[in-house]
Amino acid sequence: MARLICSALASLDGYIADERGRFDWAVPDEEVLSFINELERPVGTHLYGRRLYELMTGWETDPALAERSPAMGEFARLWRAADKIVYSGTLDRVVTTRTRIERTFDVEAVRRLKNSAEHDLAVGGPELAAHAFEAGLVDECGLFFAPVLVGGGKSFFPRGVPAELELLDQRRFGNGMVHVRYRLR
């Protein structure tokens, strides 16, 4: 059975975007992005909400993005090679290959996908991840904490969903970021 992994870059106080919707304080440098690439290698399918999918499409539609650095080029290759499922009631069409739209998040369909997948799945976008957490589908979560407090905004974790976590790994980076990876019990 594949794992369903939820990960994000966040402020130290747990926000993935500040109150104005900005997240430029969490842009990974080459060292962090190289590590993200290692985490991406086992992922065969990304589950996205519409907003995150639209943000991520540049990894396929903007060739200049992949040309900025070796790590960015590798991330673009990994992203394009993975399947993508976008959960949206409003998106009319997708602009990337290996991508399909689902109108609703069907817990049993995702459970079947996990059970049959040969590679891990990653869920992204706080609203979509909240559905996965609430349904008990998330196996692991990983956070890259940026050395900044933003004081409010969009939280990484859903409200009202308690969980016990077991620390699996931690790593410090030269830019002050810290990555922690947990298994949900």
C-alpha positions as CSV (number, residue, x, y, z in Angstrom):
1,M,0.0,0.0,0.0
2,A,1.3,3.5,-0.9
3,R,1.6,6.2,1.7
4,L,-0.4,9.4,1.5
5,I,2.0,12.2,2.4
6,C,1.1,15.8,3.2
7,S,3.9,18.4,3.3
8,A,4.4,22.1,3.0
9,L,6.7,25.0,3.7
10,A,5.4,27.0,6.6
11,S,6.3,29.8,9.0
12,L,7.5,28.7,12.5
13,D,4.1,29.6,13.8
14,G,2.5,27.1,11.4
15,Y,1.2,29.3,8.5
16,I,1.6,28.4,4.8
17,A,0.6,31.9,3.8
18,D,0.4,35.2,5.8
19,E,-2.8,37.2,6.2
20,R,-2.2,38.9,2.8
21,G,-1.8,35.5,1.1
22,R,1.9,35.9,0.7
23,F,4.4,33.1,1.1
24,D,7.6,34.6,-0.4
25,W,9.3,34.2,3.0
26,A,9.2,30.4,2.5
27,V,10.9,30.1,-1.0
28,P,13.4,27.2,-0.8
29,D,17.0,27.8,-1.7
30,E,19.1,25.2,-3.7
31,E,19.9,23.1,-0.6
32,V,16.3,22.9,0.5
33,L,15.0,22.3,-3.0
34,S,17.5,19.5,-3.6
35,F,16.2,17.8,-0.4
36,I,12.6,18.4,-1.5
37,N,13.6,16.6,-4.8
38,E,14.7,13.6,-2.8
39,L,11.3,13.5,-1.0
40,E,9.5,13.8,-4.3
41,R,11.2,10.8,-6.0
42,P,8.8,8.2,-4.5
43,V,5.7,10.2,-5.3
44,G,3.7,8.9,-8.3
45,T,0.5,11.0,-7.8
46,H,-0.2,14.5,-6.5
47,L,-3.6,15.3,-5.2
48,Y,-4.3,19.1,-5.5
49,G,-6.9,21.6,-4.8
50,R,-7.5,24.1,-7.7
51,R,-5.5,27.0,-6.3
52,L,-2.3,24.9,-5.6
53,Y,-2.6,23.2,-9.0
54,E,-2.8,26.5,-10.8
55,L,0.3,27.7,-8.9
56,M,2.2,24.5,-9.7
57,T,1.4,24.4,-13.4
58,G,4.4,26.6,-14.1
59,W,6.7,23.6,-13.6
60,E,5.3,22.3,-16.9
61,T,4.2,25.4,-18.8
62,D,7.1,27.8,-18.1
63,P,10.4,26.3,-19.4
64,A,12.4,29.2,-17.9
65,L,11.4,28.1,-14.4
66,A,13.3,24.8,-14.8
67,E,16.3,26.6,-16.3
68,R,17.0,28.7,-13.2
69,S,19.0,26.1,-11.4
70,P,19.9,22.4,-11.5
71,A,17.6,21.7,-8.5
72,M,14.7,23.6,-10.2
73,G,15.2,21.6,-13.4
74,E,15.1,18.3,-11.4
75,F,12.0,19.4,-9.6
76,A,10.3,20.2,-12.9
77,R,11.2,16.8,-14.3
78,L,9.9,15.0,-11.2
79,W,6.7,17.0,-11.2
80,R,6.0,16.4,-14.9
81,A,6.6,12.7,-14.5
82,A,4.0,12.3,-11.7
83,D,0.2,12.0,-12.2
84,K,-1.9,14.8,-10.9
85,I,-5.5,14.7,-9.7
86,V,-7.1,18.2,-9.2
87,Y,-10.2,18.4,-7.0
88,S,-12.3,21.3,-8.2
89,G,-15.9,22.1,-8.8
90,T,-14.9,25.2,-10.9
91,L,-11.9,24.2,-13.0
92,D,-13.0,23.7,-16.7
93,R,-9.8,22.2,-18.0
94,V,-6.2,21.3,-17.1
95,V,-3.2,22.7,-18.9
96,T,-0.7,20.0,-17.9
97,T,-0.2,16.4,-19.0
98,R,-0.9,13.4,-16.8
99,T,-3.6,15.4,-15.1
100,R,-7.3,14.8,-14.5
101,I,-10.1,16.7,-12.7
102,E,-12.3,15.2,-10.0
103,R,-15.3,17.3,-8.9
104,T,-15.4,16.0,-5.3
105,F,-13.0,14.5,-2.9
106,D,-14.2,10.9,-2.6
107,V,-12.7,9.3,0.5
108,E,-13.3,5.7,-0.6
109,A,-11.8,6.4,-4.1
110,V,-8.7,7.9,-2.5
111,R,-8.5,4.9,-0.2
112,R,-8.7,2.5,-3.2
113,L,-6.0,4.6,-5.0
114,K,-3.7,4.3,-2.0
115,N,-4.3,0.5,-1.8
116,S,-3.6,0.0,-5.5
117,A,-0.8,2.6,-6.1
118,E,2.7,1.4,-6.7
119,H,4.2,4.8,-5.7
120,D,3.3,7.2,-2.9
121,L,0.7,9.9,-3.1
122,A,1.1,13.5,-2.0
123,V,-1.8,15.8,-1.0
124,G,-1.4,19.5,-1.3
125,G,-3.5,22.5,-0.5
126,P,-4.8,23.1,3.0
127,E,-8.5,22.6,2.2
128,L,-7.9,19.3,0.4
129,A,-5.4,18.2,3.0
130,A,-8.0,18.9,5.7
131,H,-10.4,16.4,4.0
132,A,-7.6,13.8,3.9
133,F,-6.7,14.4,7.6
134,E,-10.3,14.3,8.7
135,A,-10.8,10.9,6.8
136,G,-7.7,9.4,8.4
137,L,-6.0,9.0,5.0
138,V,-2.8,10.8,5.8
139,D,0.1,8.5,6.7
140,E,2.9,11.1,7.0
141,C,3.3,14.8,7.2
142,G,6.4,16.9,6.7
143,L,7.0,20.5,7.3
144,F,9.7,22.8,6.3
145,F,9.7,25.6,8.9
146,A,11.0,28.9,7.7
147,P,12.8,31.0,10.3
148,V,10.0,33.6,10.4
149,L,6.8,34.3,12.4
150,V,4.0,35.8,10.3
151,G,1.5,36.1,13.1
152,G,-1.5,34.8,11.2
153,G,-2.8,33.6,7.9
154,K,-3.6,30.3,6.4
155,S,-2.8,27.4,8.8
156,F,-1.2,24.2,7.5
157,F,-3.1,21.9,9.8
158,P,-6.9,21.7,9.9
159,R,-8.8,22.9,13.0
160,G,-10.5,20.3,15.1
161,V,-8.6,17.3,13.9
162,P,-6.4,15.9,16.7
163,A,-3.7,13.5,15.9
164,E,-0.8,11.7,17.6
165,L,2.5,12.0,15.7
166,E,5.7,10.0,15.8
167,L,8.9,11.8,14.7
168,L,10.6,10.0,11.9
169,D,13.2,12.5,10.7
170,Q,14.5,16.0,11.2
171,R,17.0,18.1,9.3
172,R,18.5,21.6,9.6
173,F,19.5,23.7,6.6
174,G,22.0,26.5,6.2
175,N,19.3,29.1,5.5
176,G,17.8,28.5,8.9
177,M,14.9,26.2,7.7
178,V,14.2,23.0,9.5
179,H,12.4,20.0,8.1
180,V,10.5,17.6,10.4
181,R,8.7,14.5,9.2
182,Y,6.1,12.6,11.2
183,R,4.1,9.5,10.9
184,L,0.5,9.7,12.0
185,R,-0.4,7.1,14.6
